[in-house]
Amino acid sequence: MVADMRIGVIAGGESSEREVSLKSGRAVFEALKGKGYNVLFIDADRTLPEKLINEPVDVAFLVLHGGWGEDGSIQGMLEVMGIPYTGSGVLASAAAMDKVVSKRLFQSEGLSVPPYTVVDAEGGFSVPEFGPPWVVKPRREGSSVGVSIVDDRDSLADAIEEASRYGRWVILEEYISAREVHIGILGDRVLGGVEVRPRRRFYDYRAKYTPGETDYILPPELEPETYERVKEVAFRAHRALDCAGATRVDLLVTADEVYVLEVNTIPGMTETSLLPKIARQAGYEFGDFIEEILKDAIRRHEEKRHK
């Protein structure tokens, strides 16, 4: 059934992550093409509805990062148009994209998040009750865009101003010295994880997308019982937002605690991206993994249709 469908790989968009999205989208497009699928590459912009009307697709494979491509907007449009799509639904996508909403949902499920406060960059701010260093980040961005680590009060205003380029609401988190572990999930299955060790101070945009800037440890160098706990916490975070399809959960692991940072509902698919590395460790070559994501979306659509 899937082989007879026309698959639209939707990438690009207008967010700060456009170039990464296009790179991921091309990789997905080539993988599906190599598997023999009837596949169309679509560069998303404000004319996307017209493109989908003029060149209809049976399923949308979403590879949009950030902005209205990942915040539930495109998902809502596809729901209205009756087009099945990969990944999480409207509500889960919106919640995952908003770091404040997602943190509150994690906390409601008994999961730990780093201490944080939210400031209005346009209305002034107070120094957090917790001391420096502080992690300053936009409320609604991905790929570490606009993120910085601040060691003193004098640098805080500049960091907030930088983060506010992507929205007036800015999050200040307590910096936690910990192992950074990312867990991959597909449907109701935890695939495994990877520990990242950037050669820079933190896993910023450059460390994420420049080969050689980060060391990847697969599986993470954790005690078996700790690793199992980390995977359990990641899956609970995935479920707390009611996510679907393939996600990547980002966590900080200390000797005493596992902190949830965020859930990525449309993880990157470039050669340096983490989820394909995790999937490969779980036994999926890239093309097979992309095919599994596609089949998962179609299965969920069929289940929903017959309810």
C-alpha positions in Angstrom: 0.0 0.0 0.0 2.8 2.4 1.0 4.7 1.8 -2.2 1.7 3.1 -4.3 1.5 6.4 -2.4 3.1 9.7 -3.4 5.2 10.9 -0.6 5.9 14.7 -0.1 9.0 15.5 1.8 8.4 18.9 3.2 11.5 20.9 4.3 12.9 24.4 4.4 10.5 26.8 6.0 11.3 30.3 7.1 12.8 29.7 10.5 16.4 30.2 11.6 16.9 26.5 11.0 16.0 26.6 7.3 19.4 25.5 6.0 19.6 22.5 8.4 16.0 21.6 7.4 16.8 21.6 3.7 19.9 19.4 4.4 17.8 17.0 6.4 15.0 17.0 3.8 17.4 16.2 1.0 18.8 13.3 2.9 15.2 11.9 3.6 14.2 12.5 0.0 17.2 10.6 -1.4 16.6 7.8 1.1 13.0 7.3 0.1 13.9 7.6 -3.6 16.5 5.0 -3.1 13.9 2.7 -1.6 11.8 3.1 -4.8 9.1 5.4 -3.4 7.3 8.0 -5.5 8.6 11.0 -3.7 8.4 14.7 -4.2 10.6 17.3 -2.5 8.7 20.4 -1.4 10.4 23.6 -0.1 7.9 25.0 2.4 7.0 28.7 2.2 3.8 30.7 2.6 2.5 29.2 -0.7 2.7 25.6 0.7 -1.1 25.1 0.6 -1.2 26.0 -3.1 1.8 23.7 -3.7 -0.1 20.8 -2.1 -3.2 21.5 -4.1 -1.4 21.8 -7.4 0.8 18.7 -6.7 -1.2 16.5 -4.3 0.6 14.0 -2.1 -0.8 11.0 -0.2 1.5 11.4 2.8 3.7 14.3 4.1 7.1 13.5 5.5 7.9 16.5 7.7 11.5 17.6 8.0 10.8 21.1 9.1 12.8 22.5 12.1 11.7 25.4 14.2 9.1 28.1 13.5 5.7 27.3 12.1 7.1 24.1 10.6 7.5 22.4 14.0 5.1 24.3 16.3 1.9 22.6 15.1 1.0 25.2 12.4 1.8 23.0 9.5 0.4 20.0 11.3 -2.9 21.8 11.7 -3.0 22.7 8.0 -2.4 19.1 7.0 -5.2 18.0 9.3 -7.6 20.4 7.6 -6.4 19.2 4.2 -6.8 15.5 5.2 -3.1 14.7 4.5 -1.5 12.2 6.8 1.9 13.3 8.1 4.9 12.0 10.1 5.6 13.0 13.7 3.5 14.4 16.5 0.1 16.1 16.2 -0.8 19.7 16.6 -1.0 19.9 20.4 2.1 17.9 21.1 4.1 19.9 18.5 3.0 23.2 20.0 3.8 22.1 23.5 7.2 20.7 22.7 8.2 23.9 20.8 7.3 26.1 23.8 10.0 25.5 26.5 7.9 26.9 29.3 4.8 24.8 28.5 6.8 21.7 28.1 8.7 22.2 31.3 5.4 22.6 33.2 4.1 19.4 31.6 7.3 17.5 32.6 7.0 18.8 36.1 3.3 17.8 36.3 4.4 14.2 35.6 7.0 14.3 38.3 10.0 14.8 36.0 12.9 17.0 37.0 13.9 20.1 34.9 16.8 22.5 35.7 15.7 25.4 37.9 14.5 28.2 35.6 12.8 31.6 35.4 11.1 33.4 32.5 11.8 37.0 31.7 10.2 39.6 29.5 13.0 41.1 27.5 10.9 44.1 26.7 9.8 44.8 30.3 13.1 44.5 32.3 14.2 41.6 34.4 15.6 40.6 37.8 18.6 38.5 38.5 17.5 34.9 39.2 17.5 33.6 42.7 19.8 30.8 41.7 23.4 31.9 41.1 25.5 31.8 37.9 26.4 30.4 35.5 23.1 30.9 33.7 21.9 29.3 30.5 20.0 32.0 28.5 17.8 30.7 25.7 14.8 31.8 23.6 11.5 30.4 24.7 10.6 29.0 21.2 13.7 28.0 19.2 15.7 24.9 18.5 19.3 23.9 17.5 20.7 26.0 20.3 19.9 29.1 18.3 20.2 32.2 20.4 21.5 30.2 23.4 24.5 31.4 25.5 26.0 30.7 28.9 26.6 33.6 31.2 29.0 33.6 34.1 28.3 37.0 35.7 25.6 39.6 36.1 27.3 42.1 33.8 26.9 39.8 30.8 23.3 38.9 31.5 21.6 41.8 29.7 23.5 41.2 26.4 22.7 37.5 26.5 19.0 38.3 27.1 19.0 40.8 24.2 20.6 38.2 21.9 18.0 35.6 22.9 15.1 38.1 22.5 15.9 38.4 18.8 13.8 35.2 18.5 11.0 36.4 20.7 10.4 38.7 23.7 10.1 35.9 26.3 13.5 34.4 27.4 14.3 31.6 29.7 17.1 31.7 32.3 18.1 28.2 33.5 20.6 27.3 36.2 23.7 25.8 34.5 24.2 22.2 35.6 27.5 20.5 35.1 26.4 17.1 33.8 26.6 14.5 31.1 24.4 15.4 28.1 22.5 12.3 26.9 20.0 12.2 24.0 17.5 9.3 23.7 15.8 8.3 20.5 12.2 7.1 20.4 10.1 5.7 17.6 6.4 5.1 18.4 6.3 3.2 21.6 9.8 2.0 21.5 13.0 3.5 23.0 15.7 3.0 20.4 18.7 3.9 22.6 20.8 6.9 23.3 24.0 8.8 22.6 26.2 10.9 24.9 27.5 14.1 23.4 30.8 15.6 24.4 31.3 18.9 22.6 34.8 20.3 22.2 33.3 23.7 22.9 31.8 24.9 26.2 28.4 23.5 25.4 26.5 21.7 22.6 25.8 24.9 20.5 24.9 25.3 16.9 28.5 25.0 15.7 29.1 21.9 17.8 25.9 20.3 16.4 26.5 20.9 12.7 30.2 21.0 12.2 31.9 17.6 11.8 34.7 17.1 14.3 33.4 19.6 16.9 31.7 16.9 19.0 32.5 13.4 20.2 29.6 11.0 20.2 29.6 8.1 22.6 27.2 5.2 21.7 25.9 3.9 23.9 26.4 6.5 26.6 29.0 5.6 29.2 26.6 5.2 32.0 26.1 2.4 34.6 23.4 0.0 33.2 20.9 0.9 35.9 21.4 4.6 35.3 21.0 4.1 31.5 17.8 2.3 32.1 16.5 5.1 34.3 17.5 7.7 31.7 15.6 5.8 29.0 12.6 5.5 31.3 12.6 9.3 32.0 13.0 10.1 28.3 10.0 7.9 27.4 7.9 9.5 30.2 8.8 13.0 28.8 7.8 11.8 25.3 4.4 10.6 26.7 3.9 13.7 28.9 3.6 15.8 25.7 1.6 13.0 23.9 4.2 12.8 21.2 4.1 10.4 18.3 6.5 9.1 15.6 10.2 9.7 15.9 11.4 12.0 18.7 14.7 12.8 20.4 14.7 13.6 24.1 17.5 15.7 25.5 18.6 15.2 29.1 21.3 16.1 31.6 22.5 13.3 33.8 24.3 13.9 37.1 25.2 11.4 39.9 21.9 12.1 41.6 19.4 13.3 39.1 18.1 13.1 35.5 16.9 16.4 34.1 14.7 16.7 31.0 15.7 19.6 28.8 13.3 19.2 25.8 11.6 16.8 23.4 12.4 17.4 19.7 9.4 16.3 17.6 11.2 16.7 14.3 14.8 15.8 14.9 17.6 16.5 12.4 18.4 14.0 9.7 21.9 15.3 8.6 25.1 13.3 8.7 25.9 14.8 12.1 22.4 14.4 13.5 21.9 12.3 16.6 18.7 10.4 15.9 20.1 8.6 12.8 23.2 7.6 14.9 21.0 6.2 17.6 18.8 4.3 15.1 21.9 2.8 13.4 23.0 1.5 16.8 19.5 0.0 17.2 20.0 -1.9 13.9 18.4 0.6 11.4 20.4 1.8 8.4 19.4 5.3 7.4 17.0 4.3 4.6 15.3 1.6 6.7 14.8 4.1 9.5 13.2 6.7 7.3 10.9 4.0 5.9 9.9 3.0 9.5 9.0 6.6 10.3 6.9 6.7 7.2 5.1 3.4 7.9 4.5 4.5 11.5 2.7 7.6 10.3 0.5 5.6 7.9 -0.4 3.1 10.5 -1.4 5.8 12.9 -3.5 7.5 10.2 -5.3 4.2 9.5 -6.0 3.5 13.1 -7.4 7.1 13.6 -9.5 6.7 10.5 -11.1 3.5 11.7 -11.9 4.6 15.2 
